[in-house]
Amino acid sequence: MDKRKAGCIGIGVMGSALMESVIRVVGAEQVAVFDPDRVKAEAFCAKTGCELAPSNKDIASRSHFVFLAVKPQYLQPVLEEISPLLTPETILVSMAAGVKIELIRKHLDGHPQVIRIMPNTPASVGAGMIAIAPDPAVKPEAVDELRRLLSSAGITELTGEPLMDAVTAVSGSGPAYGYIFIEALSDAAVRMGMPRAQAIRYAAQTLKGAAEMVLQTGSHPAALKDGVCSPAGTTIAAVTKLEQLGFRSAVIESSMAAFERSRELGK
């Protein structure tokens, strides 16, 4: 029986977003998914046209790339279930926060072909940031193929595994920080009299535009901030208040909390 290109165990927010990217690249006939929530899995397959696999074992035995979209606390039993079915050519792709390749391989009887990734939810709209940390045993062409499969989900970037907890805290959890900022900024706009829908639109587009300025110009965020702050103007008054209220410190400390939690999950 020929192997399909990719299969995914778990089809929640991240699993579905990444599989949609793979489907756009290789076609629905090359992708299968399985999830204990059959209704959710059936809905995804009906939407995309991909195959509904009957079990985790089917995904493991018949997929070249096996994606694990499983929460860290549920990962071990899944790994032990599928371990006997992996061939030497199978590439296992884990997106479990904090769980190191060494531990994954331990539960796979030493299977060498393991890649850790850390995507984020904007991948569902093609604007994700996806860190890729492969085991040294994985061949570069396999890593290149994974990047091709995920190319329509957003930006992919190779990173060392020691940085994956930081990646989790910054880009993995980071969208939530951005949503809170957008909500707070739109709350301020509503307080000033702007209708809610308009307030959210202005706040969201403003944050999106600021991010694009950083990425496209290559300028340091501090320099771009200075460019908005006219002498004795409105923006420097707002920035001063943000500093007084500890905005910068709150962002740093919150990110550190996510970083420490990611490290705990890997123990």
Secondary structure, DSSP 8 states (H G I E B T S, - for coil): ---EEEEEE--SHHHHHHHHHHHHHH-GGGEEEE-S-HHHHHHHHHHH--EE-S-HHHHHHHEEEEEE---HHHHHHHHHHHGGG--TT-EEEE--TT--HHHHHHTTTT---EEEEE--GGGGGT-EEEEEEE-TTS-HHHHHHHHHHTGGGEEEEE--GGGHHHHIIIIISHHHHHHHHHHHHHHHHHHTT--HHHHHHHHHHHHHHHHHHHHHH---HHHHHHHH--TTSHHHHHHHHHHHTTHHHHHHHHHHHHHHHHHHHT-
